[in-house]
Each structure stands twice: as structure tokens, then as C-alpha cells.
């Protein structure tokens, strides 16, 4: 597959997008999907053998999986509702996902082959953006059940829901660190979206990024030492990494690449991302 040239173009949420892999060592971007639809929100399986993503290629928005070389694409969901934001359990056997029926969204779970679907949340709010704890016992998610989006923790069966943030502004995209000791998320509590971390009980909430840009969609490196995130500046997105020990940031993608949500590979050498071609 060819190395792609990068061009910075403004885009909307449902602009046609593809799934691509960015090699952190060679700085090459390899495109995995080739169509006129919106392929979005890719995430690598824990063993690196599969990538889950969502797409509207069959009119409704559904979850799919494929090999990291773009082959063996399999559709996992077949509803008229919108299903997206797939998140792997640490053993790779299950997927959390967001089910959008139109008036509300809920967190669901299913086997990796799309079978045995179970609803975890059920209320008139918009619940979603869920992630597993590494031990598979807890699920962290975001919900606007109090009016704005706050972050909640629940047992993996949907019981014992506990609110973790109380900022009265939007807090979204929570994700557990590999050791389970921290949750990264983005919050608008200081006027614009920044990356934060906190303990799984909601304590020790700390802001990591400090700028006038829009930082969101954090993802931990496999060693837990860095956080990948998307930064929107002047209408464009780029991928950045912040080191937790030094607080130093560096840009991952070239200035003229157009990307969206991204996720580290299990070996830490590549990133799978939404890519917006010309």
C-alpha cells in the first residue's frame, strides 16, 4: 500500500473518512479502507490481530472489524440504530459499544463476533464513550444524565453506577491506564477542552495540557508513560503525545495531515487513526 501525501483540509463529523495506520518510526501513513463513506473510531485489539471501527457504508452506522492490513472486513452489528465507539476488553473477548436509538444512547456489550448483546445502561440520557478497566471488572463512561456530560464508573454488568466528576461542564472520552490506576479524560471545565487524569474513585483530578487549543480523545501508550490525544487548532486536528513524567508534549503527525480519533498499537510502534483523504 502506498505512502500517502498529506494535505490539511477542513472537515465535518461525517465527512468521508478512512482508517489508516501511522508508523511512528518511519512516519509513513498506510491507508486500510478505500470508500466514500465515513469509517471512524478505530481501536486495536489487545493482541494486535484485529481493528474494530464503525462505518456508515451500509446506510446505517454499524461496527466492523478487520485485520491490521485492511483485509477480512466483517460486519458485527446490523441494526437501523447507530452503533459506534467500540472498545475491547483486555482479554479481547468482548466489545463495549454505544447504541444510539435517536432520542438517547446507551452502553452495550457484546462478544467480539457481535453475538450475545447485553444492554448495560438504560435511561433517557446520552450514555457512551465507554472503556474497560484492565481487570474487566469495571466500565467507565460519560453521560449527560445531570444535564452536562460527566464521567461515571459502574460494574461490568451495569450495576453500582458512581459519578466521578462534578464540574458542571462537559467531561468525555474516559479511558483507563494500562495498570488500572488512572483514568484519562477530556474536560471543558477551564473554558476549553483539555486532557486530565484522575484516580478511578474520582480523586486527584489533574490537568495535563495547558493551552488555548481544543485537546480531546486521550489514549494511553501501552507502557502507561504517555498519552496520545487529538488537538484542534485553527479548525484542524493533529495528533499529539504528552509524557506524564516530564509533561512535555510533541506532535506525532505532520502539520498537514488530517486525522481524527486514534489508538496506539499494542507494541507502541504504530497508531491507527481516522484519516481524511482529499
C-alpha positions in Angstrom: 0.0 0.0 0.0 1.4 3.4 -1.0 2.7 6.1 1.3 0.1 8.9 1.4 0.8 12.6 0.9 -0.8 14.8 3.5 -3.0 17.8 2.9 -4.8 19.9 5.5 -8.5 20.3 4.8 -11.4 21.4 7.0 -13.9 18.6 7.6 -17.1 17.8 9.4 -18.0 14.9 11.7 -19.5 12.8 8.9 -17.2 13.8 6.1 -16.0 10.7 4.3 -13.1 9.2 6.2 -10.9 6.2 6.1 -9.0 4.0 8.5 -5.2 4.3 8.3 -2.1 3.2 10.2 0.6 5.8 11.0 4.1 4.3 11.7 5.8 6.2 14.5 9.3 5.2 13.4 9.1 5.7 9.6 6.4 8.5 9.7 4.5 6.7 6.9 0.7 6.5 6.7 -0.8 3.4 5.2 -4.5 3.5 4.3 -6.6 0.5 5.1 -10.0 1.3 3.8 -11.0 2.8 0.4 -14.5 4.1 0.0 -16.7 7.2 0.0 -18.2 6.5 3.4 -17.3 7.5 7.0 -15.1 4.9 8.6 -14.3 6.1 12.1 -13.1 5.4 15.7 -10.7 2.6 15.1 -9.2 0.6 18.0 -6.6 -2.1 18.0 -7.4 -5.4 19.8 -5.2 -6.2 22.7 -3.3 -8.9 20.8 -2.9 -6.7 17.7 -4.7 -9.1 15.4 -7.8 -7.1 14.7 -9.0 -3.5 14.4 -12.6 -2.6 15.3 -14.2 0.5 13.8 -17.6 2.0 12.9 -18.8 2.8 9.4 -22.0 4.0 7.6 -21.1 2.1 4.5 -24.4 0.1 4.7 -26.6 3.2 5.2 -26.9 2.7 9.0 -23.8 3.2 11.2 -22.5 -0.2 12.4 -19.5 -1.8 13.9 -16.9 -3.7 11.9 -13.6 -5.5 12.4 -10.7 -6.2 10.1 -7.2 -7.4 10.0 -4.4 -4.7 10.5 -3.6 -4.9 6.8 -7.2 -4.0 5.9 -8.4 -7.5 4.8 -11.1 -9.7 6.1 -13.6 -7.0 6.9 -16.5 -8.3 9.0 -19.7 -6.5 9.9 -20.6 -7.0 13.6 -23.9 -5.2 14.0 -27.0 -5.0 11.7 -29.4 -2.5 13.3 -31.0 0.6 12.0 -29.7 2.4 15.1 -26.3 4.0 15.2 -23.7 1.8 16.8 -20.2 3.1 17.4 -17.3 3.7 19.7 -16.2 0.0 20.1 -13.8 -0.7 23.0 -12.1 -4.1 23.5 -11.9 -5.9 26.8 -8.3 -6.6 27.9 -8.6 -10.2 27.0 -10.0 -9.4 23.6 -13.2 -11.4 24.1 -15.8 -8.6 24.3 -16.6 -5.2 22.9 -18.3 -2.3 24.6 -20.1 0.0 22.2 -22.5 2.9 22.1 -26.1 2.3 20.9 -27.8 5.4 19.6 -31.6 4.9 19.0 -32.1 8.6 18.2 -33.5 10.0 21.4 -30.8 8.6 23.7 -27.7 6.5 23.7 -26.8 3.6 26.0 -23.7 1.5 26.7 -23.9 -2.1 25.5 -21.5 -5.1 25.4 -21.2 -8.0 23.1 -18.9 -10.8 22.2 -16.1 -10.0 19.7 -18.1 -11.7 17.0 -21.2 -9.5 17.6 -23.2 -12.1 19.4 -24.7 -12.1 22.9 -25.5 -8.4 23.1 -26.3 -7.0 26.6 -27.5 -3.6 27.5 -25.6 -2.1 30.4 -27.3 1.4 30.9 -30.9 2.3 30.4 -32.2 5.8 30.8 -33.3 8.8 28.7 -29.9 10.4 28.7 -26.9 10.0 26.4 -24.6 7.4 27.8 -21.5 6.3 25.9 -17.8 6.8 25.3 -17.1 3.7 27.5 -13.9 1.9 28.3 -13.0 -1.2 30.4 -10.8 -1.4 33.4 -7.8 -3.7 32.7 -9.2 -6.4 35.0 -12.5 -6.3 33.2 -14.5 -5.7 36.4 -15.4 -2.0 35.8 -16.6 0.2 33.0 -16.0 3.9 32.9 -18.3 6.0 30.7 -19.7 9.5 30.1 -23.3 10.6 30.4 -25.3 13.8 30.3 -27.9 12.5 32.8 -27.2 15.5 35.0 -27.6 18.0 32.2 -23.9 18.2 31.1 -21.6 15.3 30.4 -20.0 13.9 33.5 -17.9 10.7 34.0 -19.2 7.6 35.7 -17.9 4.2 36.8 -20.0 1.1 37.0 -19.5 -2.7 37.4 -19.1 -4.6 34.2 -22.7 -5.9 34.5 -24.1 -2.3 34.6 -24.7 -2.2 38.4 -23.4 0.2 41.1 -23.1 3.4 38.9 -21.0 6.0 40.6 -20.4 9.6 39.4 -16.7 10.6 39.3 -16.7 14.2 38.0 -18.8 17.1 39.2 -17.6 20.1 37.1 -20.9 21.2 35.6 -19.2 21.3 32.2 -18.6 18.5 29.6 -16.3 15.7 30.6 -15.9 12.9 28.0 -13.7 10.2 26.5 -12.6 8.5 29.7 -10.0 5.7 29.3 -8.2 3.5 31.9 -4.4 3.4 32.1 -2.9 0.0 31.4 -2.3 -0.6 35.1 -5.8 0.5 36.0 -4.5 3.2 38.5 -5.7 6.2 36.5 -8.4 7.4 34.1 -7.6 9.9 31.4 -10.4 12.1 30.0 -11.0 15.5 28.4 -12.9 18.3 30.2 -14.1 21.8 29.3 -14.1 22.9 33.0 -11.4 25.5 32.4 -13.1 27.1 29.3 -11.8 24.9 26.6 -11.2 21.1 26.3 -8.0 19.9 27.9 -6.7 16.5 28.9 -7.0 15.4 32.6 -6.3 12.4 34.7 -7.9 11.1 37.9 -7.9 8.1 40.1 -10.7 5.5 39.5 -12.6 6.8 42.6 -12.6 10.3 41.1 -9.9 11.7 43.4 -6.7 13.5 42.4 -8.1 15.2 39.2 -5.2 16.9 37.5 -5.0 18.9 34.3 -2.2 17.8 31.9 -2.5 20.1 28.9 -2.3 23.9 29.3 -3.2 25.8 26.1 -5.8 27.7 24.2 -6.5 24.7 21.8 -9.1 22.0 21.9 -7.5 18.8 23.2 -9.6 15.6 23.4 -9.8 11.8 22.8 -6.9 10.6 25.1 -5.4 7.2 24.7 -2.7 5.7 26.9 0.5 4.3 25.5 1.0 0.5 26.2 3.6 1.3 28.8 1.4 3.9 30.5 4.1 6.6 30.3 2.5 8.7 27.6 -1.0 9.8 26.4 -1.9 10.3 22.8 -4.6 12.9 22.1 -6.2 14.9 19.3 -5.6 18.7 19.2 -7.8 21.0 17.2 -6.2 24.3 16.3 -7.5 26.8 13.7 -10.1 24.3 12.6 -7.7 21.4 12.0 -6.9 18.2 14.0 -3.5 16.8 14.6 -2.2 14.0 16.9 0.0 14.8 19.9 1.6 12.9 22.8 2.2 14.2 26.3 4.7 12.4 28.6 3.3 12.1 32.1 6.6 12.4 33.9 8.1 15.4 32.2 4.8 17.0 31.0 6.5 17.6 27.6 4.3 17.4 24.5 5.3 16.6 21.0 3.4 16.4 17.7 3.0 13.0 16.2 1.5 13.6 12.7 2.9 16.1 10.2 1.4 19.5 10.2 -0.6 18.9 7.0 -2.2 15.6 7.9 -6.0 15.5 8.5 -6.9 12.9 11.2 -9.4 12.1 13.9 -9.6 9.7 16.8 -6.5 7.5 17.1 -5.3 4.5 19.2 -1.9 3.0 19.9 -0.9 -0.4 18.6 -0.2 -3.0 21.4 3.5 -2.8 20.7 3.5 1.0 20.8 5.2 1.4 17.4 2.1 2.4 15.3 -1.1 4.4 15.6 -4.4 3.5 13.9 -6.4 6.6 13.1 -9.3 8.2 11.2 -7.8 9.7 8.0 -9.5 12.3 5.8 -8.1 12.0 2.2 -8.6 14.6 -0.5 
